[in-house]
């Protein structure tokens, strides 16, 4: 079984891209499972886990929770004989939060081949779900800060990236991105 992640900040169309990739891979006869670690972690924790990043102790607990979610997804995919396990977010989102905290960064070594999807802050703010009530979107400056943090992670860990893609506006067709990702996954499977 091969694992890949589609990662990037909110509003970058990660989930529709992941769904398109899954559909195309299944149409080619592959068994594909998906996992969105942060969504599962939110469900297990009982509320939004974002606040746990604030302090090292609670962030360490969140890293353990995310690690457990990822491990369970791997076990389930293996039990089902999946050819591919796709993650909707993974190590990039985690490192955006902890990369400048040496002790926490040392706790996270789980990197999977990743496709990074970027969207400018203006597109993020145009999303239907966007709200200034969230911690990382509490101001325009925070949105820009997180956008820059993802770009810094891309520069720092290029060896784990299989492709980078820009989604510049809401009406941009995603099919070329999906097709490219599927091609790279199929190439890896050969």
C-alpha positions in Angstrom: 0.0 0.0 0.0 1.2 3.5 -0.9 0.4 6.6 1.1 0.1 10.2 -0.2 -1.1 13.4 1.3 -2.8 16.4 -0.3 -2.0 19.3 2.0 -2.2 23.0 2.1 -4.1 25.8 3.9 -7.8 26.3 4.0 -9.5 27.4 0.8 -6.9 25.7 -1.4 -9.5 23.1 -2.7 -7.7 20.1 -1.1 -10.8 18.1 -0.4 -12.4 18.4 -3.9 -9.0 17.5 -5.4 -8.6 14.5 -3.1 -12.1 13.3 -4.0 -11.3 13.7 -7.7 -8.0 11.8 -7.3 -9.8 9.0 -5.4 -12.5 8.7 -8.1 -9.9 8.5 -11.0 -7.8 6.0 -9.2 -10.9 3.8 -8.4 -11.9 4.1 -12.0 -8.5 2.6 -12.9 -9.3 -0.4 -10.7 -7.4 0.6 -7.6 -8.6 0.3 -4.0 -8.3 3.7 -2.4 -9.1 4.8 1.2 -8.9 8.3 2.6 -8.4 9.9 6.0 -8.7 13.4 7.1 -6.6 13.3 10.4 -7.7 16.7 11.7 -11.4 16.0 11.1 -11.1 12.7 12.9 -9.1 14.4 15.7 -11.7 17.1 16.1 -14.4 14.3 16.4 -12.4 12.3 18.9 -11.5 15.4 21.0 -15.1 16.6 20.9 -14.3 20.1 19.6 -11.9 22.0 17.4 -8.4 20.9 18.2 -6.8 24.2 17.0 -6.6 25.6 20.5 -4.4 22.7 21.6 -1.5 24.1 19.5 -1.1 27.1 21.9 0.9 25.4 24.6 3.6 22.8 24.2 2.0 20.3 26.6 -1.4 20.3 24.9 0.3 20.4 21.5 2.2 17.3 22.4 -1.1 15.7 23.3 -2.5 16.7 19.9 0.5 15.2 18.1 -0.2 11.9 19.9 -3.9 12.1 18.9 -3.0 12.8 15.3 -0.4 10.0 15.2 -3.0 7.6 16.6 -5.6 8.7 13.9 -3.0 8.2 11.2 -2.0 4.8 12.6 -5.6 3.7 12.8 -6.2 4.8 9.1 -3.1 2.7 8.1 -4.3 -0.3 9.9 -7.8 -0.1 8.4 -6.5 0.5 4.9 -4.2 -2.5 5.3 -7.0 -4.7 6.6 -9.1 -3.8 3.6 -6.2 -4.4 1.2 -6.1 -0.9 -0.1 -3.7 0.0 -2.9 -3.5 3.6 -1.9 -4.2 5.6 1.3 -4.8 9.3 0.7 -4.6 11.8 3.5 -6.5 15.1 3.5 -3.8 17.1 5.3 -0.9 15.5 7.1 2.6 16.6 8.2 2.7 20.0 6.4 -0.2 21.3 8.5 1.4 19.9 11.6 4.8 21.5 10.9 3.2 24.8 10.1 2.3 24.8 13.8 5.4 23.2 15.4 8.3 23.7 13.1 9.7 26.6 15.1 9.3 24.7 18.4 12.4 22.4 18.4 11.1 20.0 21.1 7.8 19.4 19.4 9.3 19.2 15.9 11.5 16.4 17.2 8.4 14.4 18.0 7.1 14.4 14.5 9.0 12.4 11.9 6.1 10.9 10.0 6.4 12.3 6.5 4.5 10.9 3.5 4.9 11.9 -0.1 2.8 15.0 -0.5 1.1 17.2 -3.1 0.9 20.8 -1.9 -2.0 22.9 -2.9 -1.7 26.6 -2.4 -4.2 29.4 -2.7 -3.6 33.1 -2.0 -5.0 34.6 1.2 -7.7 36.4 -0.9 -9.1 33.1 -2.1 -9.0 31.6 1.4 -11.0 34.6 2.7 -13.5 34.2 -0.2 -14.4 30.6 0.9 -17.9 30.0 2.2 -16.6 28.6 5.5 -14.2 31.5 6.1 -14.6 33.2 9.5 -12.6 35.6 11.5 -13.7 33.7 14.6 -11.2 30.9 14.1 -7.7 31.2 15.7 -5.6 31.1 12.6 -8.0 33.5 10.7 -8.6 36.0 13.5 -7.2 38.8 11.3 -5.9 39.4 7.8 -2.4 39.3 9.3 -3.0 35.8 10.7 -4.2 34.5 7.4 -1.2 35.9 5.6 1.1 34.5 8.4 -0.3 31.0 7.8 0.0 31.3 4.1 3.7 32.3 4.5 4.3 29.4 7.0 3.1 26.9 4.4 5.4 28.4 1.8 8.3 28.2 4.3 7.6 24.5 4.9 7.6 23.9 1.2 11.0 25.5 0.9 12.3 23.6 3.9 11.1 20.1 3.0 11.1 19.8 -0.8 12.2 16.2 -0.7 8.8 15.1 0.5 6.9 16.9 -2.2 5.7 15.2 -5.4 4.1 18.3 -6.8 2.9 21.8 -6.0 -0.2 23.4 -7.4 -1.8 26.9 -7.2 -5.5 27.4 -7.1 -5.9 31.1 -7.7 -9.6 31.5 -7.8 -12.9 29.7 -7.1 -13.8 29.0 -10.7 -10.4 27.5 -11.6 -10.8 24.0 -13.1 -9.3 21.4 -10.9 -9.2 18.6 -13.5 -5.6 19.4 -14.7 -4.4 19.2 -11.1 -6.3 16.0 -10.4 -5.0 14.4 -13.6 -1.4 15.3 -12.8 -1.6 13.9 -9.3 -3.2 10.7 -10.5 -0.4 10.3 -13.1 2.3 10.8 -10.5 0.6 8.2 -8.2 0.3 5.7 -11.0 3.9 6.3 -11.9 4.9 5.5 -8.3 2.8 2.3 -8.3 4.7 0.9 -11.3 
